[in-house]
Amino acid sequence: MSKTMGFWNPSKQQVAVIPAAWDETVSAKQRELLIKQGYLPVENYRVPMSQMPFAFVFEHFEVVDGTVVQTICETPRKVRLSQDKLLRHPAIRSRIEHLMASLSSDEELIDWWANDMCYLRGSPVAKKAMAAFDLSQDEMEKIVRECLK
């Protein structure tokens, strides 16, 4: 079974991909053309998964001992929430009493609720908000997507 192949051109700082679904003959020709253009095969190439809106995803390539190595980096991104949409969301409405009790007992959550209303994956306040809402990260991010400002 073939897999997606990645190629990197160090002089142009560009990536080219040969999808796994391509016919073997076409893949071989494309590989040949890319190599003639200065592209180098990337060992164990992975197609970066976009985490938008929660993170910016960057690929970094370097040649180590003659082999191109790919590193995928994520930088968390603040996502602005609509407090109105959040309060109307069924999963949040069902937890509103627990949320209000948590809000009144934590200064950082009070400040977040009153002023910030941004979700930043992995941040201390995001973790506190998930605990206040009694949600997992996946559940929280599903709700966040539905409550974008």
C-alpha positions as CSV (number, residue, x, y, z in Angstrom):
1,M,0.0,0.0,0.0
2,S,1.5,3.3,-1.0
3,K,1.5,6.4,1.3
4,T,1.6,10.1,0.7
5,M,5.1,11.2,-0.2
6,G,6.5,14.6,0.7
7,F,9.4,16.4,-1.0
8,W,11.1,19.6,0.1
9,N,13.1,22.0,-1.9
10,P,15.8,23.6,0.3
11,S,16.6,26.5,-2.0
12,K,12.9,27.5,-2.6
13,Q,11.7,26.5,0.9
14,Q,8.8,24.7,-0.7
15,V,7.0,21.5,-0.1
16,A,5.5,19.2,-2.8
17,V,3.3,16.3,-2.1
18,I,2.4,13.2,-4.1
19,P,-0.9,11.8,-2.8
20,A,-1.2,8.1,-1.9
21,A,-4.1,7.8,-4.3
22,W,-2.1,8.5,-7.4
23,D,-1.3,5.7,-9.8
24,E,2.2,4.2,-9.3
25,T,3.3,5.2,-12.8
26,V,2.2,8.8,-12.4
27,S,3.8,8.9,-8.8
28,A,7.1,7.6,-10.2
29,K,7.1,10.2,-13.0
30,Q,6.2,13.0,-10.6
31,R,8.9,11.9,-8.1
32,E,11.5,12.0,-10.9
33,L,10.4,15.5,-12.0
34,L,10.5,16.8,-8.4
35,I,14.0,15.4,-7.9
36,K,15.2,17.1,-11.1
37,Q,13.8,20.4,-9.8
38,G,15.9,20.1,-6.6
39,Y,13.3,18.6,-4.3
40,L,14.5,16.0,-1.8
41,P,12.4,13.2,-0.4
42,V,11.2,13.7,3.2
43,E,11.7,10.7,5.4
44,N,8.4,9.6,7.1
45,Y,6.4,12.6,5.6
46,R,3.2,13.4,7.5
47,V,0.5,15.6,6.1
48,P,0.0,18.3,8.8
49,M,-3.4,18.3,10.4
50,S,-4.9,21.7,10.6
51,Q,-6.0,22.6,14.1
52,M,-7.7,25.8,13.1
53,P,-9.2,27.6,14.7
54,F,-7.2,26.5,17.8
55,A,-3.7,26.6,16.5
56,F,-1.5,27.7,13.7
57,V,0.3,24.7,12.1
58,F,3.8,25.1,10.7
59,E,6.1,22.6,9.0
60,H,9.9,22.8,9.5
61,F,12.3,20.8,7.4
62,E,16.0,20.3,7.8
63,V,18.7,18.0,6.4
64,V,20.2,15.8,9.0
65,D,22.9,13.4,7.9
66,G,21.7,13.6,4.3
67,T,18.1,12.9,5.2
68,V,15.3,15.5,5.2
69,V,13.5,15.5,8.5
70,Q,10.1,17.1,8.9
71,T,8.9,18.6,12.2
72,I,5.3,19.8,12.6
73,C,4.9,22.7,15.1
74,E,1.7,24.1,16.5
75,T,1.3,27.5,18.0
76,P,-1.9,27.9,20.0
77,R,-4.2,30.6,18.8
78,K,-6.7,32.6,20.9
79,V,-10.3,32.2,19.8
80,R,-12.8,34.9,20.8
81,L,-16.1,33.5,22.2
82,S,-19.5,35.0,22.2
83,Q,-20.7,35.0,25.8
84,D,-24.3,35.2,24.5
85,K,-23.9,32.1,22.3
86,L,-22.1,30.3,25.1
87,L,-24.9,31.0,27.6
88,R,-27.5,29.8,25.1
89,H,-25.6,26.6,24.3
90,P,-27.5,23.6,25.7
91,A,-24.4,21.9,27.2
92,I,-23.5,25.1,29.1
93,R,-27.1,26.0,30.1
94,S,-27.4,22.6,31.8
95,R,-24.2,23.4,33.9
96,I,-24.9,27.1,34.6
97,E,-25.2,26.7,38.4
98,H,-21.9,24.8,38.6
99,L,-20.3,27.4,36.3
100,M,-21.6,30.4,38.4
101,A,-20.3,28.8,41.6
102,S,-16.9,28.3,40.0
103,L,-16.8,31.8,38.7
104,S,-17.5,33.4,42.0
105,S,-14.7,31.5,43.7
106,D,-11.9,32.1,41.2
107,E,-10.5,35.6,40.4
108,E,-8.9,34.4,37.1
109,L,-12.2,32.9,35.9
110,I,-14.1,36.0,36.9
111,D,-11.6,38.1,34.9
112,W,-11.9,35.7,31.9
113,W,-15.7,35.7,32.0
114,A,-16.0,39.5,32.5
115,N,-13.2,40.7,30.2
116,D,-11.5,38.2,28.0
117,M,-13.8,35.5,26.7
118,C,-11.1,33.9,24.6
119,Y,-10.2,30.2,24.5
120,L,-6.5,29.4,24.2
121,R,-5.9,25.6,24.0
122,G,-3.8,24.4,26.9
123,S,-3.8,27.7,28.9
124,P,-4.4,27.7,32.6
125,V,-7.6,29.6,32.3
126,A,-8.9,27.2,29.5
127,K,-8.2,24.3,31.9
128,K,-10.1,26.1,34.7
129,A,-13.0,26.9,32.3
130,M,-13.2,23.3,31.2
131,A,-13.3,22.2,34.9
132,A,-15.9,24.9,35.6
133,F,-18.0,23.6,32.7
134,D,-17.2,20.0,33.6
135,L,-16.0,19.3,30.0
136,S,-13.2,17.4,28.4
137,Q,-11.0,19.3,25.9
138,D,-12.8,17.7,22.9
139,E,-16.2,18.7,24.3
140,M,-15.0,22.2,25.1
141,E,-13.6,22.7,21.6
142,K,-16.8,21.4,20.0
143,I,-18.7,24.0,22.0
144,V,-16.1,26.7,21.2
145,R,-16.6,26.1,17.5
146,E,-20.3,26.6,17.9
147,C,-19.8,29.8,20.0
148,L,-17.3,31.8,17.9
149,K,-17.8,35.5,17.9
